Amino acid sequence: MRWLLLLLILTTTAARAADEAAHARFFSARGIPVTLPSTGLAISFTQHYRGAVPHAAFAFAQGADGRAAWSMVSGHDSPEEAERMAMANCTRQLTRIRGEGLGSPCRILAVDGDLRGASGQPQAGAPSIVPERGGIGPFTRSPFHLHRGPRAAEGAVIWAHGYGGAEEDHRGHALPGLVSPLNEAGFDIFRFDRHPGDDSLFVTLPRLVRALPALREAGYRRIILGGQSRGAWQAILAAAERPELVDTVLAAAPAAHGERPEQRPLALEDFRRVLGGLDERRTRLLVMLFDRDEFDPGPEERGQIVANLAQRRTVPTLALWATGPARGHSGVSDWRFTRDYGGCVMTLVQAPPASAPRGLRREGCGGG
């Protein structure tokens, strides 16, 4: 019996190592068939494509001058449709950059979990990724992130998308690139997707809160709640309601008041109120703010609210008010936000309290 148990452990360990190696090879800039891919191309494929859902595709072109065009699509009805959309989007970008007929044409790099060769067919000998299925309660595994399971993982990240009204479905949207470094650090990544017709805050927040204990019961030692827009707002509320279950909140452009200017004073007061409900000694907090965010009543005021909180909270508390090209309500999904602020996210989550960034920050964190 002991030998059987040992054999099972060794087999499981070997399988896990093989999965790690396959993901490392697949999501590597070395797999992009150019000598040195541009920074944007490399980050978009290696970090952002992991957050896609089937059916997904990635197309790109890069010329000898180093300029590149690319497109990632997610959540389409078939691989063929995803491939067509990725190629069409990439070609439009290429035309804007270089002019019609200039430079290398777009080609498909990946469709779902298969790397494609120059012929458009799966590359011989290349690693492939079998999309993850299943989940825990309403939380589904992110299909292309590496899933280790609760015993082997550092913890679980739950990411919730925003809300665009009952007629706009966000369930096929890719997760932002900032969650991929957390996956590299050992966290399993889950999606909290909601049908748009059922996505009223008073419906989905109780579902989120009720599902959190199942993550602990499954064996996850640390839980990170994250989200964008409405998803960020409900992550803060859920962490305040169950502080013993949530270690960190990652809130990108949190919003719940719409675009109406007359709501500005109320929105700021509600923001201050919901943050005040978080456990000051337990739950780390990162709020990501963006210029030209039509749903943000005032990034400067919000940033100062977080900075004031950071002075009295024991655990790391940070507001990132992004500078540069990552702007707007969906700025967290911009590859340039991943490039400039990914180190801040990792340090806020992983660093000892004394060395984690705090207060209000507009620039990156120096790689960590």
Secondary structure, DSSP 8 states (H G I E B T S, - for coil): -HHHHHHHHHHHHHHHHHHHHHHHHHTSGGGSSSSS--HHHHHIIIIIGGG--SS-EEEEEE-TTS-EEEEEE-S-SSHHHHHHHHHHHHHHHHHHHH-TT-S---EEEEETTEEB-TTSSB-TT--B------EETTEEE-TTS----TTTSSEEEEEE-----TT---TT----TTHHHHHHTTEEEEEE---GGG--HHHHHHHHHHHHHHHHHHT-S-EEEEEETHHHHHHHHHHHH-GGG-SEEEEES---STT-GGGHHHHHHHHHHHHHTS-TTT-EEEEEEETT-TT-S-HHHHHHHHHHHHHH-SS-EEEEEE-TT--STTGGGSHHHHHHHHHHHHHHHHS-GGGS--EEE-S--TT-
